[in-house]
């Protein structure tokens, strides 16, 4: 995995790491569980709950982690009640051993342990000051049922701090998918490393504050992680300008799009490209709107493309293709609109543009249901859809994409032979095999035009020589950091507009984690 990605594990990979630590490095599994439970207890203690702490346990190792946490909390003076969702006889292995230890602690008067009927859960949790979710661990997939579903619902109704052991119960650790009910944790204590499901929606919204706790697994386990969180060192990959650099060697970008009422998209994409280091930017726009672009962007060249009435059309193809002849990278789609002629134009020129290309907005919509047409390109392609655009590309409802974000992004990347940047709070970058996730929250980006900014930044990094996967990852991180910087400058995420984000791109591009 790329050195600038911070490891994220899926369920299979985490099982392999545990097995390697136990079988090859001689770490006792009980020691791993003891360290995990202790870390959870420390997180609960950080809330300083005044009143009973309830630990809701399943019958697997996650339940064992909860039992350890309960014992540690009791030993430090908390009133603790452990609720078993299944008969004690169904616990096995290390979980059963820790149940015995809890029984011994109970005899000392510091802990209450007992099974509970599903119908009694709400009443038993009602006066809790804090709750530990130890129902399901990273091996869970599917939909919680029976006592587990009832417990999850009861936990969510309590309105008190909830600490999840490893991952919020009901969340698939490998994908972030939620098949039914899921615990809405205040804090999740992940053991050894973060999991994919912590950062990918909808599971991300159930994670709360994510803390990664070392539990004694030796360094550098051999199994490869399933994905990675984008780290700031990716921003150091782009070549810097030197004494012999020119505007041409710094990377030329062409952005094609624009239509009446949608002129701002091309303007923002081109401004973002030059802020992100492109030495030269050209916009290919409808000829009858060219004056609008020239007045608003003195640093950007323009090419008026004849043939349409306030939009690009098939007759514009020759001029559009000519504008890309010297480009090191480009963008097709910002503000293009959905006029049938504009759609036809996009379909005609896509395969004929030889430069690496970012396909965005209505450029993507032109290929709804036909990702294989994108795969016919001979050069690198980066797609930057939101859930609705990806749904149209795959001919699926946007709700399906939102529920299965990782698998949908991978499917599209393979079908289109492209790098897909599925935008969102958990922006995912994938080429169908490699997966990167943005872990840096930037709510200020939830405003019109920021997607055009991302397209421009991505094209600039392609033009500066980065490969499509690295360029997309670097652009996503720089974009998020720029959004955060803009919110700090304006003292409000809600006040940020897309041009504020453009102004913050220089800060976002710094390969220094301290700016975060």
Wavefront OBJ file of the C-alpha trace (Angstrom):
o trace
v 0.000 0.000 0.000
v 1.167 3.547 -0.736
v 3.207 5.010 2.100
v 0.931 8.069 2.251
v -2.111 5.950 3.114
v -2.818 5.177 6.764
v -4.009 1.561 7.120
v -7.687 0.686 7.357
v -8.617 -2.954 7.922
v -11.620 -5.015 6.973
v -12.914 -7.949 9.030
v -10.843 -10.574 7.236
v -7.656 -8.546 7.479
v -8.136 -7.894 11.181
v -8.725 -11.595 11.848
v -5.477 -12.334 10.024
v -3.605 -9.774 12.131
v -4.962 -11.271 15.356
v -4.081 -14.770 14.201
v -0.544 -13.714 13.258
v 0.009 -12.025 16.636
v -1.245 -15.062 18.559
v 0.115 -17.934 16.492
v 3.370 -16.521 15.136
v 4.391 -13.904 17.670
v 3.195 -15.693 20.796
v 0.870 -12.981 22.125
v -1.789 -14.407 24.429
v -5.323 -13.777 23.172
v -6.442 -13.049 26.738
v -3.819 -10.310 26.920
v -5.209 -8.720 23.746
v -8.731 -8.813 25.187
v -7.531 -7.406 28.504
v -5.865 -4.449 26.797
v -8.916 -3.831 24.606
v -11.339 -3.831 27.520
v -9.081 -1.596 29.571
v -8.989 0.965 26.740
v -12.795 0.961 26.595
v -13.019 1.458 30.364
v -10.668 4.427 30.117
v -12.879 5.986 27.441
v -15.959 5.553 29.627
v -14.165 7.042 32.625
v -13.354 10.086 30.499
v -17.053 10.957 30.531
v -17.033 10.881 34.364
v -20.507 9.337 34.511
v -22.386 9.979 37.751
v -24.597 6.951 38.020
v -24.670 3.376 36.800
v -22.709 2.250 33.758
v -24.419 -0.503 31.761
v -22.308 -2.817 29.610
v -24.405 -4.631 26.993
v -22.616 -7.799 25.883
v -22.997 -10.243 23.045
v -21.637 -13.757 23.194
v -18.508 -13.370 21.067
v -15.135 -11.756 21.658
v -16.703 -8.295 21.539
v -18.786 -9.313 24.538
v -15.568 -10.448 26.198
v -14.065 -7.004 25.620
v -17.120 -5.548 27.330
v -16.749 -7.861 30.308
v -13.144 -6.740 30.753
v -14.247 -3.099 30.552
v -16.931 -3.736 33.178
v -14.436 -5.309 35.555
v -11.976 -2.417 35.197
v -14.720 0.140 35.736
v -15.905 -1.676 38.863
v -12.368 -1.845 40.197
v -12.072 1.929 39.887
v -15.262 2.575 41.834
v -18.008 2.834 39.212
v -21.388 1.240 39.701
v -21.490 -1.263 36.857
v -24.131 -3.641 35.578
v -23.322 -6.062 32.786
v -26.275 -7.219 30.683
v -25.845 -10.452 28.732
v -28.082 -10.728 25.667
v -27.595 -14.491 25.425
v -27.381 -17.198 28.106
v -24.014 -17.302 29.844
v -23.546 -20.892 28.710
v -23.277 -19.699 25.093
v -20.124 -17.694 25.814
v -16.931 -19.529 24.961
v -13.177 -19.096 24.868
v -11.770 -15.849 26.202
v -15.239 -14.339 26.636
v -16.208 -17.205 28.967
v -12.983 -16.751 30.917
v -13.716 -13.085 31.428
v -17.265 -13.867 32.497
v -15.762 -16.007 35.256
v -13.507 -13.109 36.258
v -16.534 -10.829 36.392
v -18.363 -13.365 38.547
v -15.423 -13.300 40.950
v -15.487 -9.505 41.011
v -19.219 -9.577 41.702
v -18.634 -11.659 44.795
v -16.519 -8.785 46.040
v -19.537 -6.487 45.759
v -18.295 -4.315 42.926
v -20.158 -5.645 39.900
v -23.563 -6.942 38.892
v -23.729 -9.499 36.084
v -26.875 -10.972 34.665
v -28.727 -12.069 31.556
v -31.650 -9.908 30.545
v -34.795 -10.529 28.516
v -35.243 -8.419 25.396
v -38.467 -7.007 26.780
v -36.704 -5.726 29.892
v -33.850 -3.963 28.115
v -35.363 -0.505 27.909
v -36.241 -0.516 31.617
v -32.815 -1.844 32.625
v -31.036 0.881 30.619
v -33.376 3.756 31.492
v -31.350 5.376 34.288
v -27.889 4.692 32.837
v -25.256 7.399 33.053
v -23.200 5.766 30.288
v -23.431 2.616 28.179
v -20.824 0.328 26.677
v -21.832 -1.310 23.393
v -20.175 -4.740 23.276
v -22.797 -6.617 21.237
v -21.122 -7.215 17.869
v -17.529 -6.784 16.742
v -15.757 -6.453 13.418
v -16.931 -9.869 12.228
v -20.563 -8.764 12.036
v -22.413 -8.371 8.745
v -26.055 -8.333 7.788
v -28.935 -7.152 9.949
v -29.244 -7.408 13.748
v -32.203 -9.467 14.899
v -33.986 -10.475 18.069
v -32.390 -9.439 21.335
v -29.543 -7.634 19.554
v -31.906 -5.438 17.526
v -33.947 -4.667 20.654
v -30.792 -3.773 22.574
v -29.544 -1.454 19.837
v -32.870 0.357 19.765
v -32.919 0.668 23.559
v -29.347 2.001 23.652
v -30.120 4.651 21.052
v -33.149 5.841 23.008
v -31.234 6.487 26.228
v -29.609 9.780 25.278
v -26.436 9.147 27.298
v -22.787 8.715 26.226
v -22.231 5.396 24.448
v -18.783 3.872 23.996
v -18.580 1.169 21.317
v -16.060 -1.667 21.561
v -14.107 -1.738 18.279
v -17.075 -0.753 16.074
v -20.654 0.322 16.647
v -22.879 -2.765 16.654
v -24.808 -3.105 13.424
v -22.078 -1.559 11.247
v -20.228 -3.761 8.762
v -16.548 -3.147 9.504
v -15.508 -4.077 5.961
v -17.800 -1.704 4.087
v -19.494 0.745 6.440
v -22.864 -0.634 5.387
v -25.738 -0.743 7.871
v -28.313 -3.414 7.109
v -30.769 -2.498 9.843
v -30.429 -0.975 13.297
v -27.003 0.270 14.415
v -25.748 1.787 17.642
v -25.178 5.546 17.445
v -21.971 5.710 19.442
v -20.571 8.817 21.093
v -17.078 7.324 20.995
v -15.718 4.220 19.319
v -12.535 2.629 20.637
v -10.997 0.710 17.735
v -8.449 -1.942 18.617
v -5.005 -1.835 16.952
v -6.116 0.122 13.856
v -9.089 1.860 12.311
v -11.480 -0.171 10.181
v -12.998 0.697 6.822
v -16.465 0.861 8.384
v -15.404 3.618 10.760
v -14.828 6.072 7.920
v -17.271 5.029 5.185
v -20.908 6.124 5.368
v -23.401 5.239 6.619
v -21.258 3.525 9.278
v -19.219 6.689 9.743
v -22.225 8.470 11.240
v -22.505 5.734 13.888
v -18.847 5.939 14.952
v -18.797 9.225 16.845
v -15.311 10.175 17.989
v -12.881 7.520 16.786
v -10.035 6.495 19.092
v -7.492 3.879 18.058
v -6.085 1.930 21.002
v -2.920 -0.201 20.863
v -3.622 -3.590 22.430
v -0.233 -5.294 22.203
v -0.152 -6.468 18.586
v 3.479 -6.252 17.416
v 4.419 -3.744 14.735
v 4.292 -4.495 11.021
v 1.900 -7.439 10.795
v 2.141 -9.072 7.354
v -1.492 -8.977 6.131
v -2.152 -6.003 3.874
v -4.830 -3.557 4.974
v -7.952 -3.335 2.826
v -7.820 0.436 2.338
v -6.140 3.561 3.592
v -6.997 6.956 5.000
v -5.380 9.687 2.920
v -2.400 11.152 4.766
v -0.829 14.600 4.247
v 2.386 13.242 2.755
v 0.521 12.628 -0.523
v 0.692 16.388 -1.044
v 4.483 16.218 -1.248
v 4.310 14.110 -4.432
v 3.551 16.978 -6.804
v 6.669 18.487 -8.434
v 7.480 22.011 -7.296
v 8.389 24.870 -9.614
v 12.072 25.533 -10.035
v 14.268 28.218 -11.628
v 13.725 26.817 -15.114
v 9.966 26.291 -14.846
v 7.638 28.005 -17.293
v 3.879 28.366 -17.420
v 3.857 25.479 -19.894
v 6.113 23.110 -17.961
v 4.098 23.788 -14.788
v 1.132 22.017 -16.349
v -1.492 23.138 -18.822
v -5.158 22.509 -18.028
v -8.200 22.852 -20.281
v -11.724 22.961 -18.883
v -14.619 22.441 -21.299
v -18.185 23.207 -20.324
v -20.443 26.071 -19.435
v -23.907 27.014 -20.601
v -26.344 29.848 -20.111
v -27.087 30.124 -16.379
v -24.160 27.846 -15.472
v -21.121 29.967 -16.319
v -19.753 29.941 -12.771
v -18.844 26.239 -12.806
v -16.150 26.604 -15.477
v -14.866 29.786 -13.872
v -14.441 28.098 -10.483
v -12.839 24.960 -11.931
v -10.274 27.001 -13.878
v -9.508 29.315 -10.950
v -9.011 26.264 -8.730
v -6.655 24.719 -11.274
v -4.286 27.663 -11.318
v -4.475 28.058 -7.535
v -3.450 24.388 -7.309
v -0.310 25.033 -9.346
v -1.286 24.686 -13.001
v 0.837 27.129 -14.983
v -1.702 27.716 -17.702
v -5.459 27.274 -17.881
v -7.813 27.490 -20.843
v -11.593 27.310 -20.846
v -13.473 25.995 -23.874
v -16.906 27.601 -23.659
v -19.885 28.490 -25.871
v -18.854 31.299 -28.222
v -21.855 33.435 -27.363
v -20.899 33.340 -23.667
v -17.134 33.818 -24.071
v -17.239 37.498 -23.069
v -18.626 36.515 -19.689
v -15.592 34.342 -18.996
v -13.060 36.864 -20.266
v -14.419 39.595 -18.019
v -14.385 37.449 -14.920
v -11.050 35.633 -15.285
v -8.068 37.707 -16.365
v -5.578 34.900 -15.594
v -7.375 32.278 -17.731
v -7.380 31.965 -21.515
v -10.670 31.303 -23.293
v -11.690 29.598 -26.520
v -15.127 30.430 -27.861
v -16.630 27.310 -29.396
v -19.301 28.024 -32.041
v -22.274 25.832 -32.774
v -24.706 26.097 -29.899
v -27.171 28.613 -28.540
v -25.770 29.370 -25.100
v -24.300 25.860 -24.816
v -21.794 23.539 -26.410
v -23.143 21.371 -29.215
v -21.891 18.768 -31.727
v -20.799 21.601 -34.027
v -18.477 22.758 -31.210
v -16.473 19.519 -31.274
v -13.624 20.730 -33.492
v -12.986 23.816 -31.357
v -13.269 21.850 -28.109
v -10.805 19.222 -29.292
v -8.444 21.921 -30.513
v -8.388 23.498 -27.049
v -7.149 20.185 -25.600
v -4.291 19.651 -28.082
v -1.592 21.114 -25.819
v -3.231 20.306 -22.491
v -1.419 18.128 -19.970
v -4.795 17.376 -18.364
v -8.348 18.574 -18.583
v -11.873 18.667 -17.216
v -15.041 17.960 -19.170
v -18.467 18.755 -17.809
v -18.659 21.697 -15.358
v -21.762 23.728 -16.202
v -22.237 21.761 -19.431
v -25.986 21.457 -18.921
v -28.304 18.749 -20.205
v -29.267 20.139 -23.568
v -29.383 17.150 -25.971
v -26.729 18.812 -28.113
v -24.395 19.222 -25.139
v -24.868 15.585 -24.214
v -24.040 14.549 -27.763
v -20.966 16.774 -27.757
v -19.637 15.147 -24.588
v -20.191 11.681 -25.991
v -18.429 12.617 -29.224
v -15.281 14.215 -27.779
v -14.596 12.013 -24.748
v -12.686 9.253 -26.533
v -10.865 11.757 -28.747
v -9.337 13.792 -25.905
v -5.869 12.327 -25.439
v -4.921 14.099 -22.220
v -5.734 12.676 -18.768
v -9.260 13.866 -18.069
v -11.535 14.627 -15.127
v -15.150 13.862 -16.046
v -17.555 15.747 -13.820
v -21.143 16.926 -13.414
v -23.129 16.846 -16.661
v -20.125 15.385 -18.421
v -20.770 12.306 -16.291
v -24.513 12.471 -16.803
v -23.949 12.207 -20.546
v -22.889 8.592 -19.975
v -25.769 7.536 -17.728
v -26.106 3.771 -17.792
v -23.099 3.401 -20.110
v -19.852 3.389 -18.119
v -18.280 1.128 -20.739
v -18.190 4.089 -23.140
v -15.869 5.847 -20.701
v -13.666 2.732 -20.584
v -13.079 3.109 -24.340
v -10.836 6.122 -23.700
v -7.155 5.551 -24.283
v -5.971 7.875 -21.512
v -6.412 8.122 -17.767
v -9.834 9.209 -16.536
v -10.972 10.431 -13.126
v -14.709 10.524 -12.386
v -15.920 12.823 -9.596
v -19.591 11.981 -8.947
v -21.814 12.520 -5.968
v -24.233 9.704 -5.105
v -26.900 10.865 -7.558
v -24.470 11.085 -10.482
v -22.945 7.711 -9.675
v -26.429 6.233 -9.447
v -27.236 7.539 -12.923
v -23.965 6.175 -14.307
v -24.708 2.716 -12.888
v -28.460 2.960 -13.567
v -29.208 2.602 -9.855
v -31.207 4.750 -7.429
v -29.063 7.220 -5.515
v -30.371 5.594 -2.317
v -28.697 2.344 -3.358
v -25.389 4.136 -3.834
v -25.723 5.861 -0.458
v -26.320 2.527 1.264
v -23.482 0.736 -0.571
v -20.973 3.489 -1.222
v -17.790 1.439 -1.289
v -19.090 -1.366 -3.495
v -20.796 1.111 -5.864
v -17.616 3.159 -6.271
v -15.577 0.039 -6.969
v -18.114 -1.241 -9.474
v -18.098 2.034 -11.372
v -14.299 2.225 -11.395
v -14.045 -1.242 -12.897
v -16.809 -0.684 -15.427
v -15.412 2.669 -16.594
v -11.733 1.707 -16.241
v -11.280 4.900 -14.285
v -10.466 6.293 -10.884
v -13.723 7.152 -9.119
v -13.942 9.918 -6.528
v -17.294 9.380 -4.807
v -17.846 12.696 -3.064
v -19.299 13.040 0.410
v -18.315 13.484 4.022
v -16.415 10.212 3.557
v -15.099 10.853 0.032
v -13.897 7.541 -1.424
v -11.182 7.234 -4.081
v -10.819 3.899 -5.866
v -9.487 2.450 -9.081
v -11.518 -0.693 -8.488
v -8.804 -2.375 -6.433
v -7.045 0.250 -4.314
v -9.274 2.211 -1.952
v -8.548 5.484 -0.158
v -10.882 7.391 2.143
v -10.805 10.994 3.272
v -10.880 11.021 7.074
v -10.795 14.810 7.387
v -14.251 16.251 8.054
v -14.965 19.500 6.197
v -18.638 20.468 6.550
v -17.904 23.853 4.956
v -17.752 22.058 1.593
v -21.490 21.408 1.672
v -22.218 24.324 -0.640
v -22.712 24.802 -4.381
v -19.617 24.964 -6.564
v -17.153 23.094 -4.370
v -17.353 20.066 -6.664
v -16.142 22.261 -9.538
v -13.278 23.384 -7.315
v -12.319 19.754 -6.673
v -12.326 19.010 -10.402
v -9.969 21.897 -11.071
v -7.561 20.867 -8.317
v -7.547 17.273 -9.572
v -6.797 18.362 -13.134
v -3.962 20.603 -11.938
v -2.322 17.716 -10.106
v -2.711 15.465 -13.143
v -1.118 18.180 -15.263
v 1.758 18.485 -12.795
v 2.579 14.829 -13.341
v 0.798 12.772 -10.687
v -0.841 9.499 -11.641
v -4.650 9.452 -11.541
v -5.046 7.642 -8.205
v -2.468 9.789 -6.408
v -3.749 12.985 -8.040
v -7.303 12.233 -6.975
v -6.252 11.451 -3.394
v -4.099 14.560 -3.114
v -6.875 16.723 -4.539
v -9.466 15.314 -2.163
v -7.287 15.999 0.871
v -6.213 19.472 -0.289
v -9.854 20.322 -1.013
v -10.966 19.229 2.471
v -8.183 21.157 4.156
v -9.002 24.249 2.103
v -12.619 23.982 3.219
v -11.550 23.769 6.835
v -9.194 26.732 6.457
v -11.945 28.821 4.849
v -14.276 28.027 7.754
v -11.610 29.118 10.249
v -10.963 32.367 8.381
v -14.679 33.184 8.255
v -15.366 31.752 11.719
v -18.280 29.809 10.294
v -18.650 26.715 8.122
v -22.066 27.983 7.058
v -20.631 31.234 5.653
v -18.184 29.537 3.289
v -18.812 29.742 -0.452
v -16.871 28.004 -3.201
v -14.636 30.968 -4.005
v -13.574 31.066 -0.343
v -12.376 27.491 -0.766
v -10.401 28.504 -3.867
v -8.682 31.220 -1.859
v -7.661 28.619 0.740
v -6.209 26.115 -1.736
v -2.596 27.270 -1.063
v -3.052 26.290 2.599
v -4.766 23.050 1.631
v -1.862 22.069 -0.620
v 0.793 22.344 2.082
v 2.186 18.873 2.917
v 2.176 19.688 6.619
v -0.308 18.001 8.983
v -0.065 20.908 11.430
v -2.422 22.978 9.285
v -5.184 20.559 10.279
l 1 2 3 4 5 6 7 8 9 10 11 12 13 14 15 16 17 18 19 20 21 22 23 24 25 26 27 28 29 30 31 32 33 34 35 36 37 38 39 40 41 42 43 44 45 46 47 48 49 50 51 52 53 54 55 56 57 58 59 60 61 62 63 64 65 66 67 68 69 70 71 72 73 74 75 76 77 78 79 80 81 82 83 84 85 86 87 88 89 90 91 92 93 94 95 96 97 98 99 100 101 102 103 104 105 106 107 108 109 110 111 112 113 114 115 116 117 118 119 120 121 122 123 124 125 126 127 128 129 130 131 132 133 134 135 136 137 138 139 140 141 142 143 144 145 146 147 148 149 150 151 152 153 154 155 156 157 158 159 160 161 162 163 164 165 166 167 168 169 170 171 172 173 174 175 176 177 178 179 180 181 182 183 184 185 186 187 188 189 190 191 192 193 194 195 196 197 198 199 200 201 202 203 204 205 206 207 208 209 210 211 212 213 214 215 216 217 218 219 220 221 222 223 224 225 226 227 228 229 230 231 232 233 234 235 236 237 238 239 240 241 242 243 244 245 246 247 248 249 250 251 252 253 254 255 256 257 258 259 260 261 262 263 264 265 266 267 268 269 270 271 272 273 274 275 276 277 278 279 280 281 282 283 284 285 286 287 288 289 290 291 292 293 294 295 296 297 298 299 300 301 302 303 304 305 306 307 308 309 310 311 312 313 314 315 316 317 318 319 320 321 322 323 324 325 326 327 328 329 330 331 332 333 334 335 336 337 338 339 340 341 342 343 344 345 346 347 348 349 350 351 352 353 354 355 356 357 358 359 360 361 362 363 364 365 366 367 368 369 370 371 372 373 374 375 376 377 378 379 380 381 382 383 384 385 386 387 388 389 390 391 392 393 394 395 396 397 398 399 400 401 402 403 404 405 406 407 408 409 410 411 412 413 414 415 416 417 418 419 420 421 422 423 424 425 426 427 428 429 430 431 432 433 434 435 436 437 438 439 440 441 442 443 444 445 446 447 448 449 450 451 452 453 454 455 456 457 458 459 460 461 462 463 464 465 466 467 468 469 470 471 472 473 474 475 476 477 478 479 480 481 482 483 484 485 486 487 488 489 490 491 492 493 494 495 496 497 498 499 500 501 502 503 504 505 506 507 508 509 510 511 512 513 514 515 516
